[in-house]
Amino acid sequence: MCGRFVSITKENKLKKIFNISKVNSFVKDSYNVAPSQNINLIFNHSNELIIDSMKWGYSFLNKHTNNQQHVINSRIETINDKILFKDSFLKRRCIVVANGYYEWKKNNNHKTPYLISVPVLETIFFAGIWRTENINNNRQLVCCILTKEANDTIKSIHNRMPIIFSANDALTFLKDKDITTENSNLENDLDYYPVSKKINNPHNNSIDCVKYFK
C-alpha cells in the first residue's frame, strides 16, 4: 500500500516537464505527506494538463455500520469491479507528484520504516484517480492512489506498492484511456533504506524524515 510519501518537486519543474495549461492549486513541500491532506497532482481535461491539489482519500458510507469511512488506495487488479472506483478510473485519472514513499517492514512485532525512491529523491508519479465529493455541503475534490503487487525489489519490505511512472509513462496513462498497464521501467531504479520512526507522526515534517537511520 502507500500511506505516507514525500512531495518536494517544485511547481516550475513540473511546468518544464509537462506542457501545463493551468495551475488551480499547489501545496507546499512535504517530507511526510499523510492521508486527508491535500496533495499535488496533474490531470487531463479536454487534452489540457492541469496542476491541482486535492484531498487524499475517498469517503463512503459503510452500509453495515452506517459509518462514514475513508480509503486512500485502490487495487488496480479489482478497480473495474468496485463501484467506488470504476467510474473514476474510466473518466478521471490523475498522476500524483512524489519523490519517494514510506513503507513499514514487519519483523515479528517490530515495524521498521523505509524510504523507497529513485535515488536521490527523483521526481516520480503515482497512478491515481479523482472525483468530486459533497462534504458538509461543500464541494471538494478528492483523490486515491492506485496500488499493485510489489515487484521483486520491494516485496521484501511489503507485498503492495503504488503504481509508479516516469514522466513519459505518466502522460500515456493520462491521455490514453485504453492503457491500464501497471508496470513501468522506472520500477527497476527503485532503492530503499531505513529511516527514523519520526515519520510515524505526520506532524514531523522535515528533511530528517528522509535521512538514513539505523
FIGUTI-5464 format. One record per residue: residue number from 0; residue in one letter; x, z negated, y negated of N, C-alpha, C in turn. Coordinates in nm, 3 decimals. Layout:
! residues N
<r NUM, 'A', <X, Z, Y>, <X, Z, Y>, <X, Z, Y>> ...
END
This chain:
! residues 214
<r 0, 'M', <0.084, 0.000, 0.119>, <0.000, 0.000, 0.000>, <0.088, 0.000, -0.125>> <r 1, 'C', <0.026, -0.005, -0.237>, <0.100, -0.013, -0.363>, <0.026, -0.111, -0.453>> <r 2, 'G', <0.086, -0.229, -0.476>, <0.018, -0.331, -0.555>, <0.089, -0.370, -0.683>> <r 3, 'R', <0.213, -0.328, -0.698>, <0.290, -0.351, -0.821>, <0.388, -0.234, -0.838>> <r 4, 'F', <0.412, -0.196, -0.961>, <0.510, -0.089, -0.981>, <0.574, -0.097, -1.119>> <r 5, 'V', <0.672, -0.012, -1.140>, <0.746, -0.004, -1.267>, <0.701, 0.122, -1.340>> <r 6, 'S', <0.683, 0.111, -1.472>, <0.647, 0.229, -1.552>, <0.717, 0.218, -1.687>> <r 7, 'I', <0.831, 0.286, -1.700>, <0.911, 0.276, -1.823>, <0.946, 0.413, -1.881>> <r 8, 'T', <0.884, 0.519, -1.829>, <0.910, 0.653, -1.883>, <0.841, 0.668, -2.018>> <r 9, 'K', <0.913, 0.722, -2.114>, <0.861, 0.736, -2.250>, <0.764, 0.854, -2.261>> <r 10, 'E', <0.674, 0.841, -2.356>, <0.574, 0.947, -2.382>, <0.641, 1.080, -2.413>> <r 11, 'N', <0.747, 1.076, -2.494>, <0.814, 1.201, -2.534>, <0.878, 1.271, -2.415>> <r 12, 'K', <0.928, 1.194, -2.319>, <0.987, 1.255, -2.200>, <0.882, 1.328, -2.119>> <r 13, 'L', <0.763, 1.268, -2.107>, <0.654, 1.334, -2.035>, <0.612, 1.463, -2.104>> <r 14, 'K', <0.614, 1.464, -2.234>, <0.579, 1.585, -2.308>, <0.680, 1.696, -2.282>> <r 15, 'K', <0.806, 1.658, -2.259>, <0.910, 1.757, -2.230>, <0.898, 1.809, -2.087>> <r 16, 'I', <0.859, 1.721, -1.995>, <0.846, 1.762, -1.854>, <0.726, 1.854, -1.835>> <r 17, 'F', <0.614, 1.820, -1.900>, <0.489, 1.895, -1.884>, <0.446, 1.956, -2.017>> <r 18, 'N', <0.363, 2.055, -2.008>, <0.303, 2.114, -2.128>, <0.177, 2.034, -2.162>> <r 19, 'I', <0.196, 1.922, -2.230>, <0.087, 1.830, -2.260>, <0.006, 1.880, -2.379>> <r 20, 'S', <-0.126, 1.884, -2.360>, <-0.215, 1.930, -2.467>, <-0.258, 1.818, -2.560>> <r 21, 'K', <-0.268, 1.695, -2.505>, <-0.326, 1.587, -2.584>, <-0.284, 1.453, -2.525>> <r 22, 'V', <-0.267, 1.354, -2.611>, <-0.242, 1.217, -2.567>, <-0.357, 1.130, -2.616>> <r 23, 'N', <-0.438, 1.081, -2.522>, <-0.550, 0.996, -2.559>, <-0.507, 0.851, -2.580>> <r 24, 'S', <-0.419, 0.806, -2.493>, <-0.374, 0.668, -2.499>, <-0.246, 0.656, -2.417>> <r 25, 'F', <-0.159, 0.562, -2.456>, <-0.034, 0.541, -2.383>, <0.007, 0.396, -2.399>> <r 26, 'V', <0.024, 0.326, -2.287>, <0.059, 0.184, -2.293>, <0.210, 0.166, -2.286>> <r 27, 'K', <0.256, 0.050, -2.332>, <0.399, 0.022, -2.343>, <0.465, 0.008, -2.206>> <r 28, 'D', <0.598, 0.010, -2.207>, <0.677, -0.005, -2.085>, <0.640, -0.133, -2.010>> <r 29, 'S', <0.647, -0.124, -1.877>, <0.626, -0.244, -1.796>, <0.713, -0.239, -1.671>> <r 30, 'Y', <0.780, -0.351, -1.645>, <0.858, -0.364, -1.522>, <0.778, -0.430, -1.411>> <r 31, 'N', <0.652, -0.465, -1.441>, <0.572, -0.536, -1.342>, <0.425, -0.504, -1.365>> <r 32, 'V', <0.389, -0.378, -1.341>, <0.251, -0.335, -1.358>, <0.166, -0.394, -1.247>> <r 33, 'A', <0.052, -0.453, -1.284>, <-0.034, -0.520, -1.187>, <-0.175, -0.464, -1.191>> <r 34, 'P', <-0.251, -0.480, -1.083>, <-0.390, -0.433, -1.080>, <-0.472, -0.490, -1.195>> <r 35, 'S', <-0.568, -0.409, -1.239>, <-0.661, -0.437, -1.350>, <-0.599, -0.410, -1.487>> <r 36, 'Q', <-0.467, -0.387, -1.491>, <-0.405, -0.348, -1.617>, <-0.426, -0.198, -1.641>> <r 37, 'N', <-0.410, -0.155, -1.766>, <-0.414, -0.013, -1.796>, <-0.280, 0.049, -1.759>> <r 38, 'I', <-0.286, 0.166, -1.695>, <-0.164, 0.233, -1.653>, <-0.164, 0.377, -1.703>> <r 39, 'N', <-0.043, 0.430, -1.726>, <-0.029, 0.565, -1.780>, <-0.044, 0.670, -1.670>> <r 40, 'L', <-0.118, 0.775, -1.702>, <-0.139, 0.883, -1.606>, <-0.161, 1.015, -1.678>> <r 41, 'I', <-0.163, 1.122, -1.601>, <-0.188, 1.256, -1.653>, <-0.297, 1.319, -1.568>> <r 42, 'F', <-0.393, 1.383, -1.634>, <-0.497, 1.454, -1.560>, <-0.518, 1.592, -1.619>> <r 43, 'N', <-0.582, 1.677, -1.542>, <-0.604, 1.816, -1.581>, <-0.750, 1.835, -1.622>> <r 44, 'H', <-0.772, 1.875, -1.745>, <-0.908, 1.900, -1.793>, <-0.915, 2.041, -1.849>> <r 45, 'S', <-0.991, 2.127, -1.782>, <-1.007, 2.267, -1.824>, <-0.871, 2.334, -1.841>> <r 46, 'N', <-0.784, 2.310, -1.742>, <-0.649, 2.368, -1.740>, <-0.560, 2.320, -1.854>> <r 47, 'E', <-0.592, 2.205, -1.908>, <-0.506, 2.140, -2.007>, <-0.464, 2.003, -1.955>> <r 48, 'L', <-0.335, 1.973, -1.967>, <-0.283, 1.845, -1.919>, <-0.294, 1.740, -2.029>> <r 49, 'I', <-0.355, 1.628, -1.994>, <-0.380, 1.523, -2.091>, <-0.319, 1.392, -2.042>> <r 50, 'I', <-0.248, 1.323, -2.131>, <-0.195, 1.190, -2.102>, <-0.299, 1.087, -2.144>> <r 51, 'D', <-0.320, 0.988, -2.059>, <-0.414, 0.882, -2.092>, <-0.371, 0.755, -2.020>> <r 52, 'S', <-0.431, 0.644, -2.056>, <-0.412, 0.519, -1.981>, <-0.548, 0.469, -1.936>> <r 53, 'M', <-0.556, 0.426, -1.812>, <-0.683, 0.382, -1.753>, <-0.663, 0.252, -1.676>> <r 54, 'K', <-0.770, 0.177, -1.661>, <-0.765, 0.052, -1.585>, <-0.739, 0.082, -1.439>> <r 55, 'W', <-0.645, 0.009, -1.380>, <-0.608, 0.031, -1.241>, <-0.703, -0.045, -1.149>> <r 56, 'G', <-0.789, 0.031, -1.081>, <-0.880, -0.028, -0.983>, <-1.023, 0.018, -1.000>> <r 57, 'Y', <-1.083, 0.062, -0.890>, <-1.226, 0.094, -0.886>, <-1.303, -0.035, -0.854>> <r 58, 'S', <-1.422, -0.047, -0.909>, <-1.508, -0.159, -0.874>, <-1.631, -0.108, -0.799>> <r 59, 'F', <-1.684, -0.192, -0.712>, <-1.803, -0.155, -0.637>, <-1.877, -0.281, -0.595>> <r 60, 'L', <-2.004, -0.265, -0.565>, <-2.085, -0.378, -0.522>, <-2.085, -0.385, -0.371>> <r 61, 'N', <-2.036, -0.496, -0.317>, <-2.038, -0.518, -0.172>, <-2.181, -0.554, -0.132>> <r 62, 'K', <-2.245, -0.465, -0.056>, <-2.384, -0.485, -0.021>, <-2.406, -0.602, 0.074>> <r 63, 'H', <-2.302, -0.641, 0.146>, <-2.315, -0.752, 0.240>, <-2.308, -0.887, 0.169>> <r 64, 'T', <-2.224, -0.895, 0.066>, <-2.207, -1.022, -0.005>, <-2.275, -1.022, -0.141>> <r 65, 'N', <-2.314, -0.903, -0.188>, <-2.374, -0.886, -0.320>, <-2.277, -0.927, -0.431>> <r 66, 'N', <-2.148, -0.918, -0.402>, <-2.044, -0.950, -0.500>, <-1.973, -0.823, -0.546>> <r 67, 'Q', <-1.929, -0.825, -0.670>, <-1.850, -0.713, -0.723>, <-1.708, -0.724, -0.670>> <r 68, 'Q', <-1.656, -0.616, -0.614>, <-1.520, -0.615, -0.562>, <-1.440, -0.502, -0.626>> <r 69, 'H', <-1.309, -0.512, -0.609>, <-1.220, -0.413, -0.671>, <-1.123, -0.360, -0.566>> <r 70, 'V', <-1.090, -0.234, -0.578>, <-0.994, -0.171, -0.487>, <-0.898, -0.086, -0.569>> <r 71, 'I', <-0.767, -0.099, -0.540>, <-0.666, -0.032, -0.622>, <-0.605, 0.089, -0.554>> <r 72, 'N', <-0.623, 0.100, -0.421>, <-0.565, 0.210, -0.345>, <-0.669, 0.276, -0.257>> <r 73, 'S', <-0.646, 0.403, -0.224>, <-0.732, 0.473, -0.130>, <-0.646, 0.546, -0.028>> <r 74, 'R', <-0.681, 0.533, 0.098>, <-0.606, 0.601, 0.204>, <-0.637, 0.750, 0.203>> <r 75, 'I', <-0.535, 0.833, 0.200>, <-0.556, 0.978, 0.197>, <-0.620, 1.026, 0.327>> <r 76, 'E', <-0.593, 0.956, 0.437>, <-0.643, 1.002, 0.567>, <-0.796, 0.997, 0.576>> <r 77, 'T', <-0.857, 0.908, 0.499>, <-1.003, 0.890, 0.510>, <-1.075, 0.914, 0.377>> <r 78, 'I', <-1.006, 0.970, 0.280>, <-1.063, 0.977, 0.146>, <-1.189, 1.064, 0.140>> <r 79, 'N', <-1.197, 1.166, 0.222>, <-1.316, 1.252, 0.222>, <-1.433, 1.191, 0.297>> <r 80, 'D', <-1.409, 1.078, 0.361>, <-1.516, 1.009, 0.435>, <-1.573, 0.890, 0.357>> <r 81, 'K', <-1.511, 0.857, 0.245>, <-1.550, 0.740, 0.167>, <-1.627, 0.783, 0.042>> <r 82, 'I', <-1.752, 0.740, 0.032>, <-1.835, 0.777, -0.083>, <-1.770, 0.732, -0.214>> <r 83, 'L', <-1.704, 0.618, -0.212>, <-1.644, 0.564, -0.334>, <-1.536, 0.655, -0.391>> <r 84, 'F', <-1.468, 0.733, -0.303>, <-1.353, 0.811, -0.346>, <-1.371, 0.962, -0.339>> <r 85, 'K', <-1.458, 1.010, -0.253>, <-1.464, 1.153, -0.222>, <-1.487, 1.239, -0.346>> <r 86, 'D', <-1.584, 1.205, -0.428>, <-1.615, 1.286, -0.545>, <-1.497, 1.289, -0.642>> <r 87, 'S', <-1.432, 1.177, -0.658>, <-1.315, 1.172, -0.747>, <-1.203, 1.262, -0.696>> <r 88, 'F', <-1.181, 1.260, -0.565>, <-1.072, 1.339, -0.508>, <-1.099, 1.489, -0.525>> <r 89, 'L', <-1.225, 1.527, -0.515>, <-1.261, 1.668, -0.529>, <-1.259, 1.714, -0.674>> <r 90, 'K', <-1.293, 1.623, -0.767>, <-1.315, 1.666, -0.906>, <-1.224, 1.601, -1.010>> <r 91, 'R', <-1.166, 1.485, -0.979>, <-1.094, 1.411, -1.082>, <-0.963, 1.354, -1.027>> <r 92, 'R', <-0.866, 1.441, -1.013>, <-0.735, 1.398, -0.968>, <-0.648, 1.360, -1.088>> <r 93, 'C', <-0.548, 1.278, -1.063>, <-0.453, 1.244, -1.167>, <-0.318, 1.213, -1.102>> <r 94, 'I', <-0.216, 1.203, -1.184>, <-0.085, 1.158, -1.137>, <-0.046, 1.037, -1.222>> <r 95, 'V', <-0.007, 0.931, -1.154>, <0.029, 0.806, -1.221>, <0.179, 0.806, -1.246>> <r 96, 'V', <0.217, 0.776, -1.369>, <0.358, 0.778, -1.409>, <0.426, 0.650, -1.364>> <r 97, 'A', <0.535, 0.662, -1.289>, <0.604, 0.544, -1.236>, <0.755, 0.567, -1.231>> <r 98, 'N', <0.826, 0.459, -1.209>, <0.972, 0.465, -1.194>, <1.016, 0.383, -1.073>> <r 99, 'G', <0.924, 0.361, -0.983>, <0.950, 0.283, -0.863>, <0.834, 0.188, -0.840>> <r 100, 'Y', <0.831, 0.131, -0.719>, <0.725, 0.034, -0.689>, <0.780, -0.077, -0.602>> <r 101, 'Y', <0.705, -0.187, -0.595>, <0.747, -0.304, -0.519>, <0.668, -0.314, -0.389>> <r 102, 'E', <0.737, -0.360, -0.287>, <0.671, -0.387, -0.160>, <0.733, -0.512, -0.100>> <r 103, 'W', <0.652, -0.586, -0.024>, <0.697, -0.710, 0.036>, <0.717, -0.692, 0.186>> <r 104, 'K', <0.837, -0.725, 0.232>, <0.868, -0.717, 0.375>, <0.842, -0.853, 0.438>> <r 105, 'K', <0.761, -0.852, 0.544>, <0.728, -0.977, 0.612>, <0.828, -1.005, 0.723>> <r 106, 'N', <0.875, -1.128, 0.727>, <0.963, -1.173, 0.835>, <0.915, -1.312, 0.875>> <r 107, 'N', <0.838, -1.317, 0.984>, <0.768, -1.439, 1.023>, <0.674, -1.478, 0.909>> <r 108, 'N', <0.690, -1.596, 0.851>, <0.604, -1.639, 0.741>, <0.669, -1.619, 0.604>> <r 109, 'H', <0.778, -1.546, 0.604>, <0.854, -1.526, 0.481>, <0.834, -1.383, 0.431>> <r 110, 'K', <0.814, -1.368, 0.300>, <0.798, -1.236, 0.240>, <0.908, -1.212, 0.137>> <r 111, 'T', <0.979, -1.101, 0.153>, <1.085, -1.064, 0.059>, <1.043, -0.941, -0.020>> <r 112, 'P', <1.042, -0.949, -0.153>, <1.005, -0.832, -0.233>, <1.121, -0.732, -0.244>> <r 113, 'Y', <1.087, -0.605, -0.238>, <1.185, -0.497, -0.254>, <1.138, -0.403, -0.364>> <r 114, 'L', <1.233, -0.346, -0.435>, <1.205, -0.236, -0.526>, <1.236, -0.106, -0.454>> <r 115, 'I', <1.140, -0.016, -0.450>, <1.156, 0.115, -0.386>, <1.150, 0.221, -0.495>> <r 116, 'S', <1.255, 0.302, -0.505>, <1.260, 0.401, -0.613>, <1.356, 0.514, -0.577>> <r 117, 'V', <1.355, 0.616, -0.661>, <1.459, 0.719, -0.656>, <1.567, 0.672, -0.753>> <r 118, 'P', <1.684, 0.637, -0.703>, <1.786, 0.575, -0.790>, <1.829, 0.668, -0.904>> <r 119, 'V', <1.852, 0.611, -1.023>, <1.817, 0.474, -1.057>, <1.693, 0.478, -1.145>> <r 120, 'L', <1.580, 0.432, -1.090>, <1.454, 0.428, -1.164>, <1.416, 0.562, -1.225>> <r 121, 'E', <1.439, 0.670, -1.150>, <1.399, 0.803, -1.197>, <1.247, 0.811, -1.208>> <r 122, 'T', <1.199, 0.899, -1.294>, <1.055, 0.917, -1.309>, <0.997, 0.983, -1.185>> <r 123, 'I', <0.895, 0.921, -1.130>, <0.821, 0.977, -1.016>, <0.673, 0.971, -1.049>> <r 124, 'F', <0.591, 1.032, -0.965>, <0.448, 1.037, -0.992>, <0.371, 1.004, -0.864>> <r 125, 'F', <0.277, 0.910, -0.875>, <0.189, 0.878, -0.762>, <0.064, 0.965, -0.769>> <r 126, 'A', <0.020, 1.014, -0.655>, <-0.109, 1.084, -0.649>, <-0.219, 0.983, -0.679>> <r 127, 'G', <-0.315, 1.024, -0.760>, <-0.423, 0.933, -0.797>, <-0.555, 1.004, -0.818>> <r 128, 'I', <-0.658, 0.924, -0.839>, <-0.791, 0.974, -0.872>, <-0.848, 0.885, -0.982>> <r 129, 'W', <-0.947, 0.935, -1.054>, <-1.006, 0.854, -1.161>, <-1.155, 0.881, -1.172>> <r 130, 'R', <-1.224, 0.794, -1.244>, <-1.365, 0.811, -1.269>, <-1.407, 0.722, -1.387>> <r 131, 'T', <-1.531, 0.736, -1.429>, <-1.587, 0.653, -1.535>, <-1.677, 0.548, -1.473>> <r 132, 'E', <-1.661, 0.423, -1.515>, <-1.748, 0.315, -1.470>, <-1.815, 0.249, -1.590>> <r 133, 'N', <-1.931, 0.193, -1.567>, <-2.003, 0.118, -1.670>, <-1.979, -0.031, -1.644>> <r 134, 'I', <-1.890, -0.092, -1.725>, <-1.852, -0.231, -1.706>, <-1.903, -0.312, -1.825>> <r 135, 'N', <-1.996, -0.403, -1.796>, <-2.057, -0.485, -1.901>, <-2.114, -0.399, -2.013>> <r 136, 'N', <-2.183, -0.292, -1.970>, <-2.246, -0.197, -2.063>, <-2.147, -0.120, -2.148>> <r 137, 'N', <-2.022, -0.120, -2.106>, <-1.919, -0.042, -2.175>, <-1.863, 0.064, -2.081>> <r 138, 'R', <-1.848, 0.185, -2.132>, <-1.790, 0.294, -2.054>, <-1.640, 0.274, -2.044>> <r 139, 'Q', <-1.589, 0.274, -1.922>, <-1.447, 0.252, -1.901>, <-1.392, 0.349, -1.798>> <r 140, 'L', <-1.275, 0.403, -1.826>, <-1.207, 0.492, -1.732>, <-1.120, 0.408, -1.639>> <r 141, 'V', <-1.132, 0.435, -1.509>, <-1.058, 0.358, -1.409>, <-0.990, 0.455, -1.312>> <r 142, 'C', <-0.889, 0.407, -1.243>, <-0.815, 0.495, -1.151>, <-0.772, 0.420, -1.026>> <r 143, 'C', <-0.736, 0.498, -0.924>, <-0.686, 0.446, -0.797>, <-0.562, 0.526, -0.756>> <r 144, 'I', <-0.474, 0.464, -0.682>, <-0.355, 0.530, -0.629>, <-0.378, 0.564, -0.482>> <r 145, 'L', <-0.338, 0.686, -0.442>, <-0.357, 0.731, -0.305>, <-0.236, 0.691, -0.219>> <r 146, 'T', <-0.265, 0.644, -0.098>, <-0.158, 0.599, -0.009>, <-0.161, 0.675, 0.123>> <r 147, 'K', <-0.051, 0.665, 0.195>, <-0.034, 0.733, 0.323>, <0.048, 0.643, 0.415>> <r 148, 'E', <0.065, 0.686, 0.539>, <0.153, 0.614, 0.630>, <0.296, 0.622, 0.577>> <r 149, 'A', <0.369, 0.514, 0.589>, <0.506, 0.511, 0.539>, <0.595, 0.606, 0.617>> <r 150, 'N', <0.692, 0.666, 0.548>, <0.786, 0.756, 0.616>, <0.895, 0.673, 0.685>> <r 151, 'D', <0.990, 0.743, 0.746>, <1.093, 0.674, 0.825>, <1.179, 0.582, 0.739>> <r 152, 'T', <1.195, 0.615, 0.611>, <1.277, 0.532, 0.523>, <1.208, 0.401, 0.490>> <r 153, 'I', <1.079, 0.405, 0.468>, <1.005, 0.291, 0.414>, <0.940, 0.205, 0.522>> <r 154, 'K', <0.916, 0.258, 0.639>, <0.835, 0.186, 0.738>, <0.898, 0.055, 0.785>> <r 155, 'S', <1.028, 0.038, 0.764>, <1.088, -0.091, 0.799>, <1.048, -0.200, 0.699>> <r 156, 'I', <1.001, -0.158, 0.581>, <0.955, -0.252, 0.478>, <0.805, -0.275, 0.491>> <r 157, 'H', <0.730, -0.165, 0.500>, <0.583, -0.173, 0.507>, <0.530, -0.047, 0.574>> <r 158, 'N', <0.412, -0.056, 0.634>, <0.357, 0.059, 0.708>, <0.281, 0.158, 0.620>> <r 159, 'R', <0.261, 0.123, 0.491>, <0.194, 0.213, 0.398>, <0.282, 0.236, 0.276>> <r 160, 'M', <0.256, 0.347, 0.207>, <0.329, 0.378, 0.084>, <0.243, 0.468, -0.004>> <r 161, 'P', <0.266, 0.468, -0.136>, <0.194, 0.563, -0.221>, <0.241, 0.705, -0.194>> <r 162, 'I', <0.156, 0.802, -0.219>, <0.197, 0.943, -0.213>, <0.278, 0.970, -0.339>> <r 163, 'I', <0.402, 1.010, -0.321>, <0.497, 1.023, -0.432>, <0.534, 1.169, -0.453>> <r 164, 'F', <0.523, 1.213, -0.578>, <0.551, 1.352, -0.612>, <0.665, 1.364, -0.712>> <r 165, 'S', <0.735, 1.478, -0.703>, <0.819, 1.523, -0.814>, <0.728, 1.587, -0.918>> <r 166, 'A', <0.783, 1.626, -1.031>, <0.702, 1.688, -1.136>, <0.636, 1.816, -1.087>> <r 167, 'N', <0.709, 1.899, -1.013>, <0.653, 2.026, -0.965>, <0.541, 2.003, -0.864>> <r 168, 'D', <0.563, 1.911, -0.770>, <0.459, 1.882, -0.672>, <0.337, 1.818, -0.738>> <r 169, 'A', <0.362, 1.738, -0.840>, <0.253, 1.674, -0.913>, <0.165, 1.778, -0.981>> <r 170, 'L', <0.226, 1.877, -1.040>, <0.150, 1.985, -1.105>, <0.063, 2.058, -1.004>> <r 171, 'T', <0.119, 2.086, -0.888>, <0.043, 2.154, -0.784>, <-0.077, 2.071, -0.742>> <r 172, 'F', <-0.056, 1.941, -0.724>, <-0.164, 1.850, -0.685>, <-0.276, 1.850, -0.789>> <r 173, 'L', <-0.238, 1.856, -0.918>, <-0.338, 1.853, -1.025>, <-0.416, 1.983, -1.038>> <r 174, 'K', <-0.348, 2.095, -1.019>, <-0.408, 2.223, -1.055>, <-0.470, 2.298, -0.939>> <r 175, 'D', <-0.431, 2.264, -0.816>, <-0.483, 2.336, -0.700>, <-0.566, 2.241, -0.615>> <r 176, 'K', <-0.697, 2.249, -0.627>, <-0.786, 2.156, -0.557>, <-0.784, 2.176, -0.406>> <r 177, 'D', <-0.730, 2.288, -0.360>, <-0.720, 2.311, -0.216>, <-0.599, 2.241, -0.155>> <r 178, 'I', <-0.510, 2.192, -0.241>, <-0.391, 2.124, -0.193>, <-0.423, 1.978, -0.167>> <r 179, 'T', <-0.407, 1.937, -0.044>, <-0.430, 1.796, -0.009>, <-0.306, 1.736, 0.057>> <r 180, 'T', <-0.192, 1.804, 0.041>, <-0.070, 1.759, 0.108>, <-0.035, 1.617, 0.068>> <r 181, 'E', <0.016, 1.541, 0.163>, <0.058, 1.404, 0.134>, <0.209, 1.389, 0.147>> <r 182, 'N', <0.278, 1.501, 0.164>, <0.423, 1.496, 0.182>, <0.494, 1.557, 0.063>> <r 183, 'S', <0.611, 1.503, 0.033>, <0.691, 1.552, -0.078>, <0.838, 1.540, -0.042>> <r 184, 'N', <0.916, 1.641, -0.079>, <1.059, 1.636, -0.053>, <1.126, 1.520, -0.126>> <r 185, 'L', <1.063, 1.474, -0.233>, <1.120, 1.364, -0.311>, <1.130, 1.235, -0.229>> <r 186, 'E', <1.044, 1.223, -0.128>, <1.048, 1.104, -0.044>, <1.185, 1.084, 0.021>> <r 187, 'N', <1.255, 1.194, 0.045>, <1.386, 1.185, 0.111>, <1.488, 1.115, 0.022>> <r 188, 'D', <1.460, 1.106, -0.107>, <1.555, 1.046, -0.201>, <1.526, 0.899, -0.228>> <r 189, 'L', <1.422, 0.844, -0.168>, <1.387, 0.704, -0.192>, <1.492, 0.609, -0.136>> <r 190, 'D', <1.513, 0.502, -0.208>, <1.601, 0.396, -0.162>, <1.538, 0.262, -0.201>> <r 191, 'Y', <1.589, 0.152, -0.148>, <1.529, 0.022, -0.179>, <1.634, -0.088, -0.172>> <r 192, 'Y', <1.603, -0.199, -0.240>, <1.686, -0.318, -0.235>, <1.602, -0.440, -0.271>> <r 193, 'P', <1.642, -0.560, -0.229>, <1.563, -0.681, -0.257>, <1.569, -0.720, -0.404>> <r 194, 'V', <1.459, -0.774, -0.453>, <1.452, -0.821, -0.592>, <1.398, -0.965, -0.593>> <r 195, 'S', <1.398, -1.025, -0.711>, <1.356, -1.163, -0.726>, <1.206, -1.180, -0.703>> <r 196, 'K', <1.169, -1.296, -0.654>, <1.027, -1.328, -0.637>, <0.956, -1.350, -0.770>> <r 197, 'K', <1.029, -1.335, -0.879>, <0.966, -1.341, -1.011>, <0.852, -1.241, -1.023>> <r 198, 'I', <0.863, -1.129, -0.952>, <0.760, -1.026, -0.967>, <0.627, -1.069, -0.905>> <r 199, 'N', <0.627, -1.177, -0.828>, <0.501, -1.227, -0.774>, <0.405, -1.269, -0.885>> <r 200, 'N', <0.460, -1.303, -1.000>, <0.379, -1.341, -1.115>, <0.379, -1.226, -1.215>> <r 201, 'P', <0.264, -1.164, -1.241>, <0.261, -1.048, -1.332>, <0.300, -1.081, -1.475>> <r 202, 'H', <0.305, -1.212, -1.510>, <0.348, -1.250, -1.644>, <0.499, -1.233, -1.661>> <r 203, 'N', <0.571, -1.226, -1.549>, <0.715, -1.199, -1.555>, <0.734, -1.048, -1.568>> <r 204, 'N', <0.777, -1.005, -1.683>, <0.784, -0.861, -1.710>, <0.906, -0.832, -1.796>> <r 205, 'S', <1.019, -0.818, -1.729>, <1.144, -0.787, -1.799>, <1.233, -0.708, -1.704>> <r 206, 'I', <1.346, -0.666, -1.754>, <1.439, -0.588, -1.672>, <1.492, -0.670, -1.555>> <r 207, 'D', <1.479, -0.801, -1.562>, <1.523, -0.887, -1.450>, <1.443, -0.857, -1.323>> <r 208, 'C', <1.323, -0.804, -1.340>, <1.239, -0.774, -1.224>, <1.300, -0.670, -1.133>> <r 209, 'V', <1.380, -0.579, -1.188>, <1.433, -0.468, -1.107>, <1.579, -0.491, -1.068>> <r 210, 'K', <1.633, -0.608, -1.099>, <1.772, -0.635, -1.064>, <1.785, -0.676, -0.917>> <r 211, 'Y', <1.897, -0.634, -0.858>, <1.925, -0.671, -0.718>, <1.929, -0.822, -0.705>> <r 212, 'F', <1.864, -0.875, -0.602>, <1.859, -1.020, -0.582>, <1.868, -1.048, -0.432>> <r 213, 'K', <1.959, -1.138, -0.397>, <1.976, -1.171, -0.254>, <1.988, -1.321, -0.237>> 
END
